């Protein structure tokens, strides 16, 4: 084997390894902590937004209510009956071009994980986009 082939092979391996490392660094997700009236990421990028913690009623079906508790638990209620009790967390993904805010919510039940993009969050309104289907869920704050 000649020296040029050996050097060429080594360069190809270095380029492939460097490309793999570069691509694996671009999708970090920072957890978001809820404090008082704001949600703040634990990185240098700070997101100031009204808190998700509270009770939210669907704008399309007033019997449908979501409750997000400060301890990370959530309840889905329908017609005052608790349908499920799950956990929730916020996270950021600055690389997500489809959600300019970069803020997301993950709801985890016993056997499913639901991912939402937070489209809008104000003191009185919450709009989520369910990532699997892309439909928008709109809520108003109850308390």
N, C-alpha and C positions, 0 to 999 in steps of 0.2 A: 504494500500500500504506500502510495507516495505522500509526501508531507502536505501538499495542497488539499488532497482529499480529507486527510485527518483534520486539518485546520477548518475546512469547510463544514465537516460534520460537527465539530465542537461549536462553531458559530451558530449552526442551526439549532442545536440543543439549547444554547444560551438564549437565543431569541424566543424559542417556544417557552422556556421556563420564565423568562421576563414577561412575556405576554400573559401567561397564566397568572402570575403574581399581580400584575397591574389590574387585570379584570376582576380578580377576587377581592380587591381593595375597594371597589366602587359602590358596594351595596350595604354598607354598614347602617344599622338602624339604632338610633339612640332612644333609650326609654324616656318617657316623659313622666314627671311627677306632678301630682295635683297638690297645690298648696293654696289655701284661702280662695281667692276669687280668680286665680290664674293657673294656667298649666305651663310648666317650664321644663325644657329639655335639660338633661344632665350633661350637655356638652357646651361648647363655647357659643353655639347658636341658641338664642333664647326665643321662645315663642310665647308671646303674651296673648292670652285668649281667655275669655270667660270659662269658668270651670264646667266640665261635663257633669260633675256630681249633682244629682237632683232627680226629680221626677219629670218625665217628658211624655206628652200625649201626642199621638199621631194626628196630623192635620187631615188625613184622608179617612181615618176610622177612629172616632173619639173613644171607642171601647178599648183600643189598643194603647197600652202604657208601658214605657220602659223606665226602670229605676236604676240609676248608677250610683252606688254607694262609695264613700271615701275609702272603705277598706278593700276595694277592688272586686266586690261582688255586684252582681246585677240580677234584677228580676224582670222577666217578661210577664206582663199581666194582660188578661183580656176579660172585660166585663167584671172587674174586681177579683178575678180568680188568677192565682199565680200559676203560670204554665211551666216556667222553668226558672231555676236559680243557677247562674253561671258565674264566671269571672271575666273581668275586662281589664284592658290596659291600653294606654296610648303609646304610640311610638312615632318617630319621624323617619322620613326617607327623602332626603333632598334631591335624589336622583330621579324621583318619580315625576316624569314630565306630564303625566295625565292628571296630577293633583298639585297645582301650583303652591298650595299651602304646605305641602309636604307632611301634613299631620294625618295620622291613621289611627284606627281603633281595631283592636283584636278582641273578640269575644270567644271564650273557650268553654264549651260544655263538656260533658263526659265523653262524648264520641265525635264531636265536630269542632272545627275552628272556623270562625266567620271573620273575614277581613273587610273593613270599611274604610273608604277615604272620607275624611271630614271635609265636606265641601264648604260648609258655612257653620260658624259657631258664634252666636252673640249671647247676650245675657238672657234673651227670651226665645231664641230659635236655634235649632240644631238640624242640619241637613247632612245625611250620610249617603254615600254611594256604595252599595254592596258590590264588591269587586268581582265576585263570580258571575253576576248577571248584569251589573251596570245600572240597575234600577235605583232611583233616588227615594230615600225615606225622609220625610219631613216631620219635625216635631216642634211643639211649643212647650215652654217650661210651665209646669204646674206649680212647683214650689222649689 
